[in-house]
């Protein structure tokens, strides 16, 4: 690409080397600050000349520290594995007394093969004081916190006219209040240690549409609130180097979704039919999104909503 650009901009009679023109264009197109390089260019320049090592350096999370709520199983654990494999130290936080057996398998495999670290802490995201204490402990033990994936959430299937206040409060307290508590606790420690980084809030395509074969008005509303929260926090913290984005997955086969199928067995066929790929997702298919948004690969992305739904909302 740089060769083609240099040919277009430098006539044949020009004595300017094409390499110099290419360098100048690259600097001008990608510079984001007062200096000639963006943070990513500076990082990549430091590894230039390596033939095989340090490829895709912007995805390298070595020495970084992340927390993931809802990380005991399912989507949260799958995302934790991705960060672990990129070299990070990852703390999975969940209200379960002990994590799913898959957690221990992931911990053993990841630490042995990739050198990261996977830890578990019990946490109820509804308890603001507890959340702040746990995040303070994590950051204090490592003298840094580089980011968060807020994936803790629950669903409740019930029509609006029959929806109990108890269920309404529980869904909102976990899906919205819990995400707010987690994001602010993480940012508080990032500010405290002057650590730039990234926060990813797990919303849902249900925050953008009303799902066929799933009557869940409060759940859908809670996820819409998460999308807007990400935009608002991105606005507040962007100038301080903290990026905030939301992820809207489509239907994923997780323990929570299996509960939906138990109450409404016909839902699976409907969801598959409404999907352009004709199938449901697995948690592992969101590993790349987690690594992208938490790493320097997404350094110019904030306040965005990433929709990964198999084409469900693109009809």
C-alpha positions in Angstrom: 0.0 0.0 0.0 2.8 2.4 0.9 4.5 1.7 -2.5 1.4 2.5 -4.4 0.9 5.7 -2.5 4.4 6.8 -3.1 4.0 6.2 -6.9 0.9 8.3 -7.0 2.3 11.2 -5.0 5.8 11.2 -6.4 6.1 11.8 -10.2 8.7 9.8 -12.1 11.0 12.8 -12.4 10.9 13.4 -8.6 14.2 12.8 -6.8 12.5 12.2 -3.4 12.9 8.6 -2.3 9.6 6.7 -2.1 10.6 5.4 1.3 10.7 8.9 2.7 7.4 9.8 1.2 5.8 6.6 2.6 7.3 7.3 6.1 5.9 10.8 6.0 2.4 9.7 5.0 2.4 7.0 7.7 3.4 9.5 10.3 0.8 12.0 9.3 -2.1 9.5 8.9 -1.6 7.8 12.2 -0.3 10.4 14.6 -2.7 11.0 17.5 -0.7 13.3 19.8 1.8 16.1 19.9 4.6 13.7 18.9 5.0 11.9 15.6 3.7 8.5 16.8 0.6 7.1 18.3 1.0 4.9 21.4 0.6 1.8 19.2 3.2 3.0 16.7 5.7 3.6 19.4 5.1 0.1 20.8 5.4 -1.5 17.4 8.6 0.5 16.6 10.2 -1.0 19.7 9.9 -4.5 18.3 10.7 -3.7 14.7 13.4 -6.0 13.3 12.2 -9.1 14.9 11.6 -11.7 12.2 9.3 -14.1 14.0 8.8 -12.9 17.6 6.3 -10.2 18.9 3.9 -10.5 16.0 0.7 -8.6 16.7 2.3 -7.0 19.7 -0.7 -4.8 20.3 -2.5 -8.0 21.5 0.2 -8.8 24.1 -1.2 -8.5 27.7 1.9 -9.6 29.5 2.2 -8.1 33.0 -1.3 -6.6 32.8 -4.1 -7.2 35.4 -7.8 -7.5 34.6 -11.0 -8.3 36.5 -14.0 -10.1 35.1 -17.3 -10.2 36.9 -19.5 -13.2 36.1 -16.2 -15.1 35.4 -16.9 -18.4 37.2 -18.4 -20.0 34.0 -19.9 -19.4 30.6 -19.1 -16.3 28.6 -17.1 -14.6 31.4 -14.8 -17.6 31.8 -14.3 -17.9 28.0 -13.2 -14.3 27.9 -11.0 -14.8 30.9 -9.2 -17.6 29.1 -8.5 -15.3 26.1 -6.8 -12.7 28.3 -4.9 -15.4 30.2 -3.5 -16.8 27.0 -2.3 -13.3 26.0 -0.2 -13.3 29.2 -2.4 -11.3 31.6 -3.2 -11.9 35.3 -7.0 -12.3 35.4 -9.3 -12.3 38.4 -12.6 -13.9 37.9 -15.3 -12.6 40.2 -18.7 -14.2 40.8 -21.2 -14.8 43.6 -20.9 -18.6 43.3 -19.3 -20.1 46.4 -16.9 -21.9 44.1 -16.3 -21.6 40.4 -17.4 -24.1 37.8 -15.1 -27.2 37.4 -14.2 -25.7 34.0 -12.5 -22.8 35.8 -9.9 -25.1 37.4 -9.2 -26.8 34.1 -8.8 -23.4 32.4 -6.6 -22.2 35.2 -4.3 -25.2 35.1 -4.0 -25.2 31.3 -3.6 -21.5 30.9 -1.0 -21.1 33.6 1.0 -24.0 32.3 0.9 -23.2 28.6 0.8 -19.4 28.5 2.3 -18.2 31.8 -0.6 -16.0 32.8 -2.4 -16.2 36.1 -6.1 -17.0 36.8 -7.6 -16.4 40.2 -11.1 -16.5 41.7 -12.7 -14.2 44.2 -16.3 -14.5 45.4 -18.2 -11.3 44.9 -21.7 -10.0 44.8 -21.8 -7.1 42.4 -24.9 -5.7 44.1 -22.9 -4.8 47.2 -21.1 -1.6 46.4 -18.8 -1.6 49.4 -17.8 -5.2 48.8 -17.1 -4.5 45.1 -14.8 -1.6 46.0 -13.0 -3.6 48.6 -12.3 -6.4 46.3 -11.1 -4.2 43.5 -8.9 -2.2 45.9 -7.3 -5.5 47.1 -6.7 -6.7 43.5 -5.1 -3.4 42.5 -3.1 -3.1 45.7 -1.6 -6.6 45.4 -0.5 -5.8 41.9 0.1 -2.0 42.1 -2.1 -1.7 39.0 -5.4 -2.5 37.3 -5.6 -2.4 33.5 -9.2 -3.0 33.0 -12.5 -4.9 33.5 -15.0 -7.0 31.7 -18.4 -6.7 33.4 -20.2 -9.9 32.4 -22.3 -10.7 35.5 -26.0 -10.8 34.6 -29.2 -12.7 35.0 -32.4 -13.1 33.0 -36.0 -13.4 34.1 -38.8 -14.5 31.8 -42.1 -12.9 32.7 -44.6 -10.7 31.0 -44.7 -7.0 32.0 -48.2 -7.2 33.6 -47.2 -10.2 35.7 -43.6 -9.1 36.5 -43.0 -9.0 40.2 -41.3 -6.1 41.9 -38.9 -8.6 43.6 -37.8 -10.0 40.2 -37.6 -6.5 38.7 -35.3 -5.3 41.5 -33.1 -8.3 41.3 -32.6 -8.1 37.5 -31.8 -4.4 37.6 -29.6 -4.6 40.7 -27.4 -7.2 39.0 -27.6 -6.3 35.4 -27.4 -2.5 35.8 -26.4 -1.6 39.4 -23.8 -4.4 39.4 -22.3 -3.2 36.2 -22.2 0.4 37.4 -20.7 -0.7 40.7 -18.0 -2.8 39.0 -17.1 -0.2 36.3 -16.8 2.6 38.8 -14.8 0.5 41.3 -12.4 -0.5 38.5 -12.0 3.1 37.3 -11.4 4.3 40.8 -8.4 2.0 41.1 -7.2 2.9 37.6 -7.2 6.5 38.6 -5.6 5.7 41.9 -2.6 4.0 40.2 -2.7 6.3 37.2 -3.2 3.4 35.0 -4.7 3.7 31.5 -6.8 0.9 30.2 -10.0 -0.5 28.9 -13.4 -1.5 30.3 -15.9 -3.7 28.5 -19.5 -3.8 29.6 -21.4 -6.9 28.4 -24.8 -5.8 27.2 -26.9 -7.8 24.7 -28.6 -7.5 21.4 -31.7 -7.6 23.6 -30.8 -4.1 24.5 -31.5 -3.1 20.9 -34.4 -5.4 20.0 -37.3 -7.3 21.5 -36.4 -11.0 21.2 -38.9 -13.3 19.6 -39.8 -16.3 21.9 -38.4 -14.5 24.9 -40.7 -12.4 27.1 -38.3 -10.4 29.2 -39.1 -6.7 29.3 -37.0 -5.9 32.3 -33.9 -7.9 31.2 -34.1 -6.2 27.8 -34.4 -2.8 29.4 -31.4 -3.5 31.7 -29.2 -4.3 28.7 -30.3 -1.1 26.9 -29.2 0.8 30.1 -25.8 -0.9 30.0 -25.3 0.3 26.4 -26.0 3.9 27.4 -23.9 3.6 30.5 -20.9 2.6 28.4 -21.3 5.7 26.3 -21.6 7.9 29.3 -18.6 6.5 31.1 -16.5 6.7 27.9 -17.3 10.5 27.8 -16.3 11.0 31.5 -13.1 9.0 31.4 -11.8 9.2 27.9 -9.5 12.1 28.4 -7.9 10.2 31.3 -6.9 7.3 29.1 -9.7 4.9 30.2 -11.8 3.5 27.3 -15.2 2.1 27.8 -17.2 0.1 25.3 -20.1 -2.3 25.3 -20.5 -5.7 23.7 -23.9 -6.9 22.4 -23.8 -10.7 21.9 -26.6 -12.6 20.1 -28.0 -15.8 21.5 -25.2 -17.9 23.2 -25.6 -21.3 24.6 -24.8 -20.7 28.3 -26.3 -22.0 31.6 -28.6 -18.9 31.6 -29.9 -19.7 28.1 -30.4 -23.3 29.0 -32.8 -22.1 31.7 -34.8 -20.3 29.0 -35.0 -23.5 27.0 -36.3 -25.4 30.0 -39.1 -22.9 30.4 -39.8 -22.5 26.6 -38.4 -25.5 24.7 -39.6 -24.0 21.4 -37.4 -21.0 21.8 -34.3 -22.6 20.4 -35.8 -23.4 17.0 -37.1 -19.8 16.8 -33.8 -18.3 17.7 -31.9 -20.4 15.2 -34.4 -19.6 12.4 -34.0 -15.8 13.2 -30.3 -16.1 12.8 -28.5 -15.6 9.5 -26.1 -18.4 10.3 -28.9 -20.7 11.4 -27.3 -21.6 14.7 -26.6 -20.3 18.2 -23.2 -19.0 19.4 -20.8 -20.6 21.8 -19.0 -18.6 24.5 -15.6 -19.3 22.8 -16.7 -17.3 19.8 -16.4 -14.1 21.8 -12.8 -14.6 22.9 -11.5 -12.5 20.1 -13.8 -9.6 20.9 -12.6 -9.7 24.5 -8.9 -9.6 23.6 -9.5 -6.9 21.0 -11.4 -4.5 23.3 -9.1 -5.0 26.3 -5.8 -4.7 24.4 -4.1 -1.9 22.6 -5.5 -3.3 19.3 -8.6 -1.2 20.1 -6.7 1.9 21.3 -8.9 4.4 19.3 -12.2 2.7 20.2 -14.4 4.1 23.0 -18.0 4.8 23.5 -18.8 2.1 20.9 -21.3 -0.8 20.8 -19.9 -3.9 19.3 -22.8 -6.1 17.9 -21.9 -9.8 17.4 -25.2 -11.6 16.8 -24.8 -13.9 13.8 -26.7 -11.5 11.7 -29.8 -11.7 13.9 -30.5 -7.9 13.8 -29.3 -7.4 10.2 -32.4 -8.8 8.5 
